[in-house]
Amino acid sequence: MSPFKLIGIAGALFAVAGCQTVKPSDDTLKKRTEFVLNTKVSKVEDVRSDSTITYYTATTGKGRFECQMPSGALVAAAGMGIYQPTPSCVKEGQTGRF
């Protein structure tokens, strides 16, 4: 195996390994939720994540919403910074289609 190929493979592995811990910041969650709900979000809390989805609660003037948004290594690798997933939200206490 040539040195260039070895360096390329090692670089790709390091890049993908770093993506496994990628989750959106609270500011990103807030901005994308404001876009989806079309209202100002005052607080994002209870942020938790598994390997593919970030779950959180957003507080607005209309009430509290339970939201989820795709995240993690697959979104980071597949999107390469181009794809920006949007959250799905339902009013707290109501059932939705997640």
N, C-alpha and C positions, 0 to 999 in steps of 0.2 A: 504494500500500500504506500502510495506516495506521501511525503510529508504534508503537502497541501491538502490532500484529501483527509488525512488524519486531523489536521487543524480545523478543517471545515466541519467535520463530524463532531469533534469535541466542542466547538463553538455552538453548534446547533443544539447539542445536548444540554449545555449550560443555559442556553436561552430558554429552552422548553422547561427545564427544571425550575428556573426562576418564575415562570408563569404559573406554576402550581399554587403559589401563594397569592396570586393577583386577586384582589377583590376591590370593588369600587370604594372610593373615599366617601365620607359622609356628605361632602360638598357635591360630589357627582350624583349621589343618590338624591339629594335635595333638588338639584337643578333638573334632573330628568323626571322626577316626580311632579315638580311644578309644571313642566311641559305637558305631561300626560293628564294631570287633574285640572289644568288651567286655573290654578289658584296658588297663592303663596304658601309655602311650607315653612312653618315656624320651627319645627324640630324633627329630627330623624333620630330614632332611638331603637333599642333592642335589636341591633344589627348582629345577625348570625349568618354563617355561611357553611354550606357543605361543599363538595368538590365542584358542583356545577351551578348552584343557585345561591344568591344572597337574599335573605329574608329580613325585613325590617318593618317598623311602624313609623308612619309619617303623621305629624299633627298639623292640621290646617284650620282655618276659620270655619270650615264646613264640618269639622270633626276629625276623628282619628281613622287612619286607613292602614290596613294590613297589606303590605306590598311584597313582591318578589321580583327579582331581576336576574337573568342569566349572567353568569360570571365564571371565573376560573380559567384553567388552562385551555380548554377547548375554545372558549370565546376569544381569548387573547391570541391563540395560534391561528384560528380560523379567520378572525377579523383583521389581524395585523394592523390594528389601529384605524381601520376604515369603518368597520361595523360597530355601531354604538347601540347596544341593546336598550330597549325601553322597558320600564317596569309594568307589571300588571298589579292593580290595586283594587281592593274592595273595602267598603266601609266596615269598620270594626264591628264585630258581632253579626254581620251578615255573611251568608255563604256565597261563595263565588266559584267560578270555574278556574281553578289553578291547574 
